C-alpha cells in the first residue's frame, strides 16, 4: 500500500467520527460501564477479556467475576512485583503500559503528532505562552494506551505538584490511524495538563481524553470534570493554604476510566531519552525510557 493509499484509508476511518455526538456517547458508555447488574457486567468483562486477550495473571484480582462493575475491571490494579521500577535513581521510568506514538525534541513550539502533522505546544498546554515557554527546546514523548493495556498512570520521576489545568475539547479517537489523519488532534481533545516540579526542573504530564473515555482521575482530586460541564480551569497547589502533593517515582498519579494517551514534556537540558523511542514501540510501566542529564 502506498503512503497516499494509507493516508486516504486513515481519513476515511477517522473523519466520520467528527459527526458523532462525542460527549453524549461518552456519557452513555460511562453509565454502562458502571452498571452493577451481575449478568451485564460479567458479559462485558468476559467479552472484553476474550476479544483483547487480556492477561489476567498480572492482575491483583485475577477473578474476573469479582469486579463490581466493568470500570473496576478496566482500571484494575496489578500484582505487586509485576512492574519493577529502575534501580538507577537518575532513570526516568515509563508512566504507562502502551506504545510510543511519537517522541523527540520540541522545535519552535511544535510537537510532532505523526508523519506530516505537528501541533502547537502552547495550544496543547492551554494556550498559555508562559507555561509553554519553560518547555521550549525540550523533549516530549506521546504514549498511547490501547483498550487491552493497564490503565493506571504512574510517576516517571519524583515530583511536587504545582498546578493542574483542565481544558475542555472534542473527544476524537486517539488510535494510530486517527493521529495520522486529524491535524492537531491532541490540542483539540479534552485534556488535563498536570505540572510538577522535579529535581531537574519542570515536567508536564498531559492526560488526553478520547471518545468513549473522557473520564480521567487523579489520586489527589478524584474524577476530573464529573458533571461534564466544566470550562477551562486552573488549580494551583503551591500557594499558601494549599495541601502539598508530592509523589515519588513509580507512585500512582491517576488513571483513565477507559483508554487514551499520556504526553510527557520536559524542559531543555533536563534529560535525554535512553534510546530512540520509535513509533509503535511497546513500553511498560517502570521501564527506563530516559535519564537526567548532569546539572
C-alpha positions as CSV (number, residue, x, y, z in Angstrom):
1,X,0.0,0.0,0.0
2,X,1.4,3.4,-0.9
3,X,1.6,6.3,1.5
4,X,-1.2,8.0,-0.4
5,X,-3.5,5.0,-0.1
6,X,-2.7,4.6,3.6
7,X,-3.4,8.3,4.2
8,X,-6.8,8.1,2.4
9,X,-7.7,5.0,4.4
10,X,-6.8,6.7,7.6
11,X,-9.0,9.7,6.7
12,X,-11.9,7.5,5.7
13,X,-11.8,5.7,9.0
14,X,-11.3,8.9,11.1
15,X,-13.3,11.8,9.7
16,X,-16.8,10.2,10.2
17,X,-16.0,10.5,13.9
18,X,-16.3,14.3,13.6
19,X,-20.1,13.8,13.0
20,X,-20.7,11.8,16.2
21,X,-22.1,13.3,19.4
22,X,-18.8,12.7,21.3
23,X,-20.0,13.9,24.8
24,X,-23.3,12.0,24.6
25,X,-21.7,8.8,23.6
26,X,-19.1,9.1,26.3
27,X,-21.8,9.7,28.9
28,X,-23.7,6.6,27.8
29,X,-20.6,4.5,27.9
30,X,-19.6,5.9,31.3
31,X,-23.0,4.9,32.7
32,X,-23.0,1.4,31.0
33,X,-19.5,0.6,32.4
34,X,-20.6,1.4,36.0
35,X,-23.8,-0.6,35.9
36,X,-23.5,-3.3,38.7
37,X,-26.1,-5.8,37.5
38,X,-24.2,-9.1,37.6
39,X,-25.2,-10.5,34.2
40,X,-24.4,-7.2,32.5
41,X,-21.0,-6.5,34.0
42,X,-19.9,-10.2,33.6
43,X,-20.9,-10.2,30.0
44,X,-18.9,-7.1,29.3
45,X,-15.8,-8.2,31.2
46,X,-15.6,-11.7,29.8
47,X,-16.2,-10.5,26.2
48,X,-13.5,-7.8,26.6
49,X,-11.0,-10.3,28.0
50,X,-11.6,-12.7,25.1
51,X,-11.5,-10.0,22.4
52,X,-8.4,-8.2,23.6
53,X,-6.7,-11.2,25.1
54,X,-6.2,-9.5,28.5
55,X,-3.6,-11.2,30.7
56,X,-5.5,-11.6,34.0
57,X,-2.5,-13.4,35.5
58,X,-1.0,-9.9,36.1
59,X,-4.0,-8.5,37.9
60,X,-4.1,-8.2,41.7
61,X,-7.6,-9.7,41.4
62,X,-7.4,-12.4,38.8
63,X,-11.1,-13.5,39.2
64,X,-12.9,-11.5,36.5
65,X,-16.3,-12.1,38.2
66,X,-15.1,-10.5,41.4
67,X,-15.2,-6.9,40.0
68,X,-18.3,-5.0,40.9
69,X,-18.6,-3.3,37.5
70,X,-16.8,-3.1,34.2
71,X,-14.9,0.1,35.1
72,X,-13.4,-1.5,38.2
73,X,-12.1,-4.3,36.0
74,X,-10.8,-1.8,33.4
75,X,-8.9,0.2,36.0
76,X,-7.7,-3.0,37.8
77,X,-4.5,-2.9,39.9
78,X,-1.5,-5.2,39.1
79,X,0.0,-7.7,41.4
80,X,2.9,-6.5,43.5
81,X,6.2,-7.0,41.6
82,X,4.7,-7.4,38.2
83,X,6.2,-4.0,37.2
84,X,9.5,-3.0,38.6
85,X,11.0,0.5,38.9
86,X,14.6,1.1,37.8
87,X,17.5,0.7,40.2
88,X,19.2,3.8,38.8
89,X,18.0,6.9,40.8
90,X,18.6,9.1,37.7
91,X,16.4,7.0,35.5
92,X,13.1,8.2,34.1
93,X,10.5,5.5,34.2
94,X,7.7,4.9,31.7
95,X,4.5,6.0,33.3
96,X,2.1,3.6,31.5
97,X,1.8,0.4,29.6
98,X,1.2,1.1,25.9
99,X,3.1,2.0,22.7
100,X,5.1,5.0,21.7
101,X,3.1,7.3,19.3
102,X,6.0,9.8,18.8
103,X,8.9,11.1,20.8
104,X,11.6,13.6,20.2
105,X,12.6,17.3,20.5
106,X,10.3,20.3,20.7
107,X,11.3,22.8,18.0
108,X,9.9,26.3,17.7
109,X,6.8,25.4,19.8
110,X,6.0,22.5,17.5
111,X,5.4,18.9,18.7
112,X,5.3,16.0,16.2
113,X,2.0,14.2,16.1
114,X,2.5,11.9,13.1
115,X,4.3,11.9,9.8
116,X,3.2,15.2,8.1
117,X,1.5,16.5,11.2
118,X,2.6,18.6,14.1
119,X,0.9,20.9,16.5
120,X,1.5,23.8,18.9
121,X,2.9,23.1,22.4
122,X,1.3,26.3,23.6
123,X,-2.1,25.1,22.4
124,X,-1.6,21.7,24.0
125,X,-0.9,23.3,27.4
126,X,-4.0,25.5,27.3
127,X,-2.9,28.5,25.2
128,X,-0.7,29.8,28.0
129,X,2.6,31.1,26.5
130,X,4.3,31.4,29.9
131,X,3.5,27.8,30.7
132,X,4.8,26.6,27.3
133,X,8.0,28.8,27.3
134,X,9.6,26.8,30.1
135,X,9.5,23.7,27.8
136,X,10.7,25.3,24.6
137,X,13.6,23.4,23.1
138,X,12.9,20.5,25.4
139,X,11.7,16.9,24.8
140,X,8.4,15.1,24.6
141,X,7.0,11.5,24.4
142,X,3.5,10.6,23.4
143,X,2.4,7.3,24.8
144,X,-0.8,5.6,23.5
145,X,-2.8,3.1,25.7
146,X,-4.9,0.6,23.8
147,X,-8.0,-0.9,25.3
148,X,-6.2,-4.0,26.4
149,X,-3.5,-2.1,28.4
150,X,-3.2,-1.5,32.1
151,X,-4.8,1.9,32.6
152,X,-3.3,3.4,35.8
153,X,-0.7,6.1,35.3
154,X,2.4,6.3,37.4
155,X,5.1,9.0,38.1
156,X,8.1,8.8,35.7
157,X,10.2,10.6,38.4
158,X,9.6,12.2,41.8
159,X,7.7,15.4,41.7
160,X,5.9,18.1,43.6
161,X,2.5,19.1,42.1
162,X,2.4,22.7,41.1
163,X,-0.9,23.1,39.1
164,X,-3.5,21.3,37.0
165,X,-5.3,22.8,34.1
166,X,-8.5,21.2,32.8
167,X,-9.1,22.0,29.1
168,X,-12.5,21.1,27.5
169,X,-12.5,19.9,23.9
170,X,-13.5,17.3,21.4
171,X,-13.3,13.6,22.0
172,X,-11.8,12.2,18.8
173,X,-10.3,8.7,19.0
174,X,-6.6,8.7,19.7
175,X,-5.9,5.4,17.8
176,X,-2.9,5.5,15.5
177,X,-5.0,5.9,12.3
178,X,-6.7,9.0,13.8
179,X,-3.4,10.7,14.9
180,X,-2.2,10.3,11.3
181,X,-5.4,11.8,9.8
182,X,-6.7,14.6,12.1
183,X,-4.4,17.7,12.4
184,X,-3.7,19.0,15.9
185,X,-5.6,16.1,17.5
186,X,-4.1,16.3,20.9
187,X,-4.5,20.0,21.2
188,X,-8.2,19.7,20.2
189,X,-9.3,16.9,22.5
190,X,-10.3,17.3,26.1
191,X,-7.3,17.1,28.4
192,X,-5.8,17.6,31.8
193,X,-2.4,19.3,32.0
194,X,-0.5,18.5,35.2
195,X,2.7,20.4,36.1
196,X,5.2,19.0,38.5
197,X,8.5,20.4,39.9
198,X,11.1,17.7,39.6
199,X,14.7,17.5,40.9
200,X,15.8,18.6,37.4
201,X,13.2,21.2,36.6
202,X,9.6,21.4,35.4
203,X,7.7,18.4,33.9
204,X,4.3,18.3,32.4
205,X,2.1,15.2,32.1
206,X,-0.8,15.7,29.7
207,X,-3.7,13.3,30.1
208,X,-5.7,13.3,26.8
209,X,-9.4,12.2,26.7
210,X,-10.9,10.4,23.8
211,X,-14.2,9.1,22.5
212,X,-15.9,6.6,24.9
213,X,-13.3,7.8,27.5
214,X,-13.5,11.4,28.7
215,X,-13.2,10.3,32.3
216,X,-9.8,11.0,33.8
217,X,-8.9,10.7,37.5
218,X,-6.1,11.8,39.8
219,X,-5.1,10.4,43.2
220,X,-5.4,13.8,44.8
221,X,-8.6,15.1,43.3
222,X,-10.6,12.1,42.1
223,X,-12.6,12.2,38.9
224,X,-11.9,15.2,36.6
225,X,-15.0,17.1,35.3
226,X,-17.6,14.8,37.0
227,X,-20.5,16.9,35.8
228,X,-19.4,17.1,32.2
229,X,-20.0,20.9,32.2
230,X,-16.7,22.4,33.2
231,X,-15.0,25.2,31.4
232,X,-11.2,25.7,31.3
233,X,-10.0,25.7,34.9
234,X,-6.6,26.0,36.5
235,X,-5.9,24.9,40.1
236,X,-2.7,25.9,41.9
237,X,-1.2,23.6,44.6
238,X,1.9,25.7,45.5
239,X,0.2,28.6,47.2
240,X,-0.3,29.3,50.9
241,X,-3.1,27.2,52.4
242,X,-3.0,24.5,49.8
243,X,-2.3,20.9,50.8
244,X,1.0,20.0,49.2
245,X,1.1,16.9,46.9
246,X,4.5,15.2,46.5
247,X,4.7,11.8,44.7
248,X,7.7,9.5,44.3
249,X,8.8,7.8,41.1
250,X,6.5,4.9,40.4
251,X,3.7,6.2,42.6
252,X,0.2,6.1,41.0
253,X,-0.8,9.7,39.9
254,X,-4.0,8.9,38.1
255,X,-5.9,6.6,35.8
256,X,-8.1,6.6,32.7
257,X,-11.6,5.2,33.2
258,X,-11.2,3.9,29.6
259,X,-8.1,4.2,27.4
260,X,-6.3,7.1,25.9
261,X,-2.9,8.9,25.7
262,X,-0.3,10.4,28.0
263,X,2.1,13.1,26.8
264,X,5.3,13.7,28.8
265,X,7.0,17.1,28.4
266,X,10.4,18.1,29.8
267,X,12.4,21.4,29.5
268,X,15.7,21.9,27.7
269,X,18.8,20.4,29.1
270,X,17.0,18.4,31.7
271,X,17.0,14.9,30.3
272,X,17.6,12.6,27.3
273,X,15.8,9.5,26.1
274,X,17.8,6.4,26.9
275,X,17.5,5.3,23.3
276,X,15.3,6.5,20.3
277,X,11.7,5.9,21.2
278,X,10.2,4.7,17.9
279,X,6.6,4.9,16.8
280,X,4.8,1.7,17.6
281,X,7.4,0.6,20.1
282,X,5.8,-1.3,23.1
283,X,6.6,0.1,26.5
284,X,5.7,-0.9,30.1
285,X,5.2,0.8,33.3
286,X,8.5,1.2,35.1
287,X,10.7,0.6,32.1
288,X,13.6,3.0,31.8
289,X,13.0,5.4,29.0
290,X,15.3,8.3,29.8
291,X,17.9,9.7,32.2
292,X,18.5,13.1,33.8
293,X,21.4,15.0,32.4
294,X,24.3,16.1,34.7
295,X,23.4,19.5,36.0
